Amino acid sequence: MEILESAPPLDRQGPIPIFVQVKSILERAIALGELTAHRRIPSERELSSVLGASRMTIRQALVAMMADGTLYTRSGKGTYVAERKIAQPLQRLTSFTEDMQARGLRPASRVLGQELLPAPLELAQALDVVPGAELVRIRRLRLADEQPLAVEASHLPHALCPGLVEVDLSAHSLYEVLRTRYGIRLGSAKQTIEASEPVAEERELLRIGEHVPVLRIHRLTRGDDGGFVEFVRAVYRGDRYQLHVELR
């Protein structure tokens, strides 16, 4: 409990509700690394004693933190600190590698499949190629700090990037290879996102439980010349990802 002994006293006369102050104290302890991921936090009774708030107020703060994904419970075992979620802004088109490096995480990829296939009608229409035209399909498990975060399947017209199927994409960013080897620069993308339950293979690859939700993302990307470059189907862990967009 020494981690909370230095917390500022609760302001009982100010405008900020007590449960919000308790929530802020716990969030600060998490941000400073005093309460780490998957560590059990003190009980309601202990927090009530140390912080000088009623158990009802403590419970209100904990419920709010569970609702925003900061904490989670284990039946009969207590309340624990959740893994820090990765905030993904939707305004910029960046690679997974760039996103993770910008957050101080170590990105990595495990290639699950890298092959040529004839374009089915749906993908042919999306990428504006004739049905049956050769596509490169690259399936990768994306990791950050050795933890699996997403399964991605990228589809690209082979005519745009001949030989791509031979490139080791476990060691290189796909977008970097497109830029440096093929002179393809990305311009814009349209993306759809929906929440879903994972299938068995996704649960195994992402190491998640049966009822942990996933985010299914479809993205169609154009190059800076306006031509279609890539169609992606991706599955992201819903317990580790937050999608952010700024509205004006």
N, C-alpha and C positions, 0 to 999 in steps of 0.2 A: 504493500500500500504506500510505500515511500514515494512512488512515482507521482502520486497525487497530492502529497503533503505540501508541495510548493505552489499548488494551484491558487490563484487569487480568490479572495473571499467572495461569496455570492452577494450581489447588490440587491438587497430586498426592497429598496426604495425607488430604484430606477425603473424605466419603462420596459426593459427587456425581461420577458418571462423567465422564471427560475429554471424551468426545464430546458430552455434554450441556452442559458448560461452553463448548465450541467453538460449539455451536448457539446458546447464549445470547448469545455475543459477536456472532455474525453477525446474530441477530435484533435486538439492540440497535442495531447499525449501520443496519439497515433502518428501525427505528422512529425513529431520529434523522435519517433522510434522508441519511445518508452513503452508503448504497447505495440507489439509486432504482429504480423499476420499469423493467424491461427493460434494466437495466445488467448487463453481464457481471461476475461476481464473480471475484476472483483464482483462479488455478488451484490444484489440490490441492498441488502442489509449493510454490507461493508461500505458501499458507496454512500449510503445514507448517513452512516456514522462519520465518515471522513469529511464529506462535503457539507454536512449540516442541512440536508434537504430531506423531505419526507420520501418514503419508499414509493408513494404514488407518483411523486414528481420524478424520481429516478426512473421509474418504469416508463413514464411518458417520454423521457429523453431517449431511453434505449429503444423503444418502439419506433421513434422517429429515425434513429440511426439504422435500424434494421430495414426500414422502408426505403432508405436511400442506398442500401447495400454496403454500409460501412461495417455493420455487425451481422452475425448470423448465430443461430442457436443450434445446439445438439440436444436432442431429447434426453432429459434427465442428467445432462452433463454441464449445462451452463451456457453462457453467451461468449462468443469468440470474435476476434477481429478478422474481418474479411480481407482477402487480397486487394491491394490497391487497384482500382479500375483505371483502364487506359482511356483517356478522353480523345476521341477521334473527331476533329473538326471536319465538317462536310463542305467547307467553302473552297478547299484547295485540293488539287489532284497530285498526290504524292505517293511514293512507293511505300510498302510495308517497312522496308529497310530504313528509309529516311524517317518514317514516323517513330520507329523504336529508338533509333539513335538520337533523335531530338529529345526523347524522354529519358535518356541515360540508360537505356536497356540494351542488352546484347541481342541483336537479331540473328536468326538462323533459319534455314529452310531444309526440310528433308523431302527430296523428290520422290513422289509416290508413283509417278508415271510420266513419260515424255515420249510422245508418239505422233505419227501422222495419221489422219483419218479423213474420209470423205465427208464433206459438210452436209449434215442433215438439213432438211428444209428450214427449220427454225433458225439455226445458226447462219445458214446461207442468207436468209432474209435480213437478219440482224447486221451481218458484216458486209452486205451488198456484194456477195459473190454468187456464182451459179451453184445450184445444188450439185454436190459431188466434188466440188473443187477441194483441193488439199488444204486442210487446216493443220496447224500444230496445236496439240493439246498438251498442256503442262499441268499436272496435279501436284501440289506441294502442301506439306504440313508446315505452317509458319509458327515459329517459336520465338519467345523473348525470355532472356535469362533462363533458357532451357525448359521453359514451360510452354506447352502447346496452346496457341491462341486461336488458330484458324486453319481451315482446310480450304484451299483455293484451287479452282480449275480454270485456267486461262486458255482461250482459243484465239488463234491469230491466223490470218491468211498466210499460207506458206510462201506464196509469191512475194510477199513483202519482206520475208526474213528467211531466205533459203539457208539451210544448214543450222538453223536455231535448235533443231532437235538434238544436235550433237553437243551443244554448249552445256557445261556443268553449271546448272542454275542453283545448286546447293551452295555454291561459293560466290555467286554473282547476282546482283540485282537485275531482274528482267528488264526494267526500264532503263537501267544504265547500259545494258547490252544493246538494247534497241537504239539508244542514242549514239553510242560510240562505234558500234559495228555496222549498223544499218542506216544511220543518219535519220532515224525516226524520232521526232520530238512530239510529245503528247500536247494536245491543245485543250481539249474539254472532254467531259464525260457526263452521261446521264446514269443515274443510279436509283434503284428501288430497294427498299429495305422492309422486311417483314419478320415478325417474331414467329418462332416455330419450335416444335419439339424435335430433338435430334433422333436420327435413326441409329441402329446398333453400331454401324461402322464409325459414325461420327462420335458417338459416346466413347468408343474405344480409342480413337485417335486423339481426341481432345481430353481424355481422362476425366470425364464428367459423369454425374449420376443421371439416372433415367429421366428425372423431372427437372433438370437444369435446362432452362430455355437457351436457344441459340438465335442468332440474328442471321437471316438469309439475305444475302446481298447479290443483286445482279447489276453489273456495270458494263455499259457500252462506251468505249473510249475512241475518240477521234484524234488524229494527228493534227499538227498545227496547219497542215494543208487542207484540212476538212475531211480527209478520207478516214474510213473506219479502220482501226488498228486492232482492237482487242475486245472480246466479250468474256466477262468473268462471271462465274458462279462461285460464291464464297459462303462459308459458314463460319461465323465468329461466336466465340463463347459469350453468352449473354451475361454471365456472372463476372466477366472481366472487362467488358467493353461498354463505354458510353459514347453515344454519337451526339455531337454538339453542332448546332447551326445557329447563326446569328440572323435574326429577322429585322428588317428595316421597313 
